[in-house]
Amino acid sequence: MRVYIDNAVEAVFDFDHEAVANDVCKAVLNEEKCPFGCEINITITDDNEIRQINKQTRDIDKATDVLSFPGLFFESPAVFDVGEMDMSDIVDPESGLVVLGDIVLSFDKIKEQAAEYGHSIKREYAFLITHSMLHLCGYDHMTEDEASVMEERQRLILDGLKITRGDNNEQ
């Protein structure tokens, strides 16, 4: 697994944000039993940029906390069947890894939501990456049942990493 992080706004964290991103991505892929090595691209930006991306890609003219852009689409969540797909279409020729997808985070929203929910910036950052990684693995939350499954997966992964809601001391 390889995680590329583009800190486009030079966001400053009081923890090793690259290590946390790697730990979260690895935990999700392990928990979901992903059978291949993956490449994940994470961009940290601000509300203005994520708003523009949201407008361009989803026709929603507002800032959001995270956007997920899967490189692959699976019939069911965490059923990593690439079927008849041409591997040259999904593998980065330089790394030899499957390009699972891209994650775009708003640092403004990370700070705002951490304060709103009364937990650390680290917890909000890890939560948003977990949430987005599950989208890259085929999960969604369009129905109550889907949302319930996704929320349970998020809780399980973050609890396993010991990054919990009560985590408000660690920034």
Protein Blocks (a to p, Z undefined) as FASTA:
>chain_A
ZZddddfkopacfbdfklmmmmmmmmmmmmnopabdcddddddddfklmmmmmmmmnopa
cddfbdcddfbdcfbghiacekjacfklmpcfklopacfbdcdddfklmmmmmmmnopaf
klmmmmmmmmmmmmmnopacfbfklmmmmmmmmmmmmmmnopafklmmbZZ
